[in-house]
Amino acid sequence: MKPTIALYIQDPKCSVQSGNGIMQALGSYYNFRIFSKNPVEDVFFDDVDMIAVPGGFGDSESYKTIVKPNEKRIKSFIDSGGRYLGICMGAYWAGSHYLNILKDVDAVQYIKRPGTDTHRPHAKALDITWNGTSEKMFFYDGCALVGNRRKFETVATYANGDSMAIFQDRIGLIGCHPESEKFWYDGYSWMMPHWHNRAHHKLLLEFAGQLMQR
């Protein structure tokens, strides 16, 4: 039986495009249940294996209105042994100003980090290293995961050495967009040569599988 992922969608703050990309990458191996800003029932997560929060355009104010209504249930799910997968905005929301589910590590803007190789939030194929392999991955305004590296496992890094994708206990966070689809690239002439032909979907599938084992 396939594991079940509860996928958060609240377009445009939490993007349908990013959510669809997650389903395209993982759909052969996972079932999906969609939830949004409306409060879910107490039993909603009872037969769920993982919560996934994709990218979007959320900020501190939007968090209060679109995530806060389910914050206690999400944190209770994680505390009870559930898994959390956050991509870009979903990774930010794991941080200290939002869900606050991390220990000695926080999600901060990569564009403001020392030694960053990008200073503007727009679509680009950013140089990253994923498990020792160089990749160019779709980036908009993703986070770096910064803190005590003895407290988490780094899967991927940015060019400056900051962690881009990590595991901490049953939490998996990714700053870039491995779920990106071809039409994301087609919209930008400078991005079209960097379409990964779904190779990054395989990386996300592997990442989710490792998270499931934790």
Secondary structure, DSSP 8 states (H G I E B T S, - for coil): ---EEEEE-BTTTB-HHHHHHHHHHHTTT-EEEEE-SS---TTTTTT-SEEEE--B---HHHHHHHTGGGHHHHHHHHHTT-EEEEETHHHHTTSTTTT---SSEEEEEGGGSTT-S--S-S-EEEEEEETTEEEEEEESS-EEEEE-GGGSEEEEEETTS-EEEEEETTEEEESS-TT--HHHHHT-TTTGGG--TTHHHHHHHHHHHHHHT-
